[in-house]
């Protein structure tokens, strides 16, 4: 599934395809916010603050390839 510019600000559901992707979904959840959309990549932010750095909890940020990422599959948009 491909993300469009109009999907920025929407929540999506990810599914891990590889062990790496499955681990990230397990660690940070399957619901992510679309922060920025480029032609070939999408910047995502986890729904919850899932890791601690410097004594504070933070959201995970992640770039994925738009429509063809080897680690993640987009299974739902605007969830």
C-alpha positions as CSV (number, residue, x, y, z in Angstrom):
1,X,0.0,0.0,0.0
2,X,1.3,3.4,-1.0
3,X,1.1,6.6,1.2
4,X,0.2,9.9,-0.5
5,X,0.9,13.5,0.5
6,X,-2.7,13.7,1.7
7,X,-2.1,10.9,4.2
8,X,0.3,13.2,6.2
9,X,-1.2,13.5,9.7
10,X,-3.1,10.2,9.5
11,X,-2.5,7.1,11.6
12,X,-1.5,3.9,9.8
13,X,-1.2,0.3,10.9
14,X,2.1,-1.5,10.2
15,X,2.8,-5.2,10.0
16,X,6.4,-6.6,10.3
17,X,7.5,-8.6,7.3
18,X,11.0,-9.5,8.5
19,X,12.3,-10.3,12.0
20,X,13.6,-6.8,12.2
21,X,10.2,-5.3,11.3
22,X,8.4,-7.7,13.7
23,X,10.7,-6.7,16.5
24,X,10.1,-2.9,15.9
25,X,6.3,-3.5,15.8
26,X,6.6,-5.5,19.1
27,X,8.7,-2.7,20.7
28,X,6.9,0.4,19.5
29,X,3.4,-0.8,18.5
30,X,1.6,-1.3,15.2
31,X,-0.1,2.2,15.0
32,X,2.1,5.0,13.6
33,X,1.6,8.7,12.6
34,X,2.5,9.7,9.1
35,X,4.7,12.8,9.7
36,X,6.2,13.5,6.3
37,X,5.7,11.9,2.8
38,X,8.4,12.1,0.1
39,X,8.2,10.3,-3.3
40,X,10.1,7.2,-2.2
41,X,10.0,7.4,1.6
42,X,7.7,8.1,4.5
43,X,8.6,9.5,8.0
44,X,6.6,7.8,10.8
45,X,6.3,8.5,14.5
46,X,5.2,5.9,17.0
47,X,1.8,6.5,18.8
48,X,3.3,6.1,22.3
49,X,6.5,7.1,23.9
50,X,8.3,3.8,23.9
51,X,11.9,4.3,24.8
52,X,13.8,6.2,27.5
53,X,16.8,8.4,26.7
54,X,18.3,11.0,29.1
55,X,15.7,10.2,31.7
56,X,12.8,11.1,29.5
57,X,10.4,8.9,27.4
58,X,10.4,9.5,23.6
59,X,8.4,8.5,20.5
60,X,10.3,6.3,18.0
61,X,10.8,7.9,14.6
62,X,11.3,5.8,11.5
63,X,11.7,6.2,7.7
64,X,10.2,3.5,5.6
65,X,10.3,3.1,1.8
66,X,6.9,4.2,0.3
67,X,5.1,1.1,-0.9
68,X,8.1,-1.3,-1.1
69,X,9.7,-1.4,2.3
70,X,11.5,-4.7,3.0
71,X,10.7,-4.7,6.7
72,X,7.2,-3.3,7.0
73,X,3.8,-3.6,5.3
74,X,1.2,-0.9,5.6
75,X,-2.0,-2.7,6.2
76,X,-4.4,0.1,7.0
77,X,-4.5,3.9,6.6
78,X,-6.5,6.3,8.8
79,X,-7.0,3.8,11.6
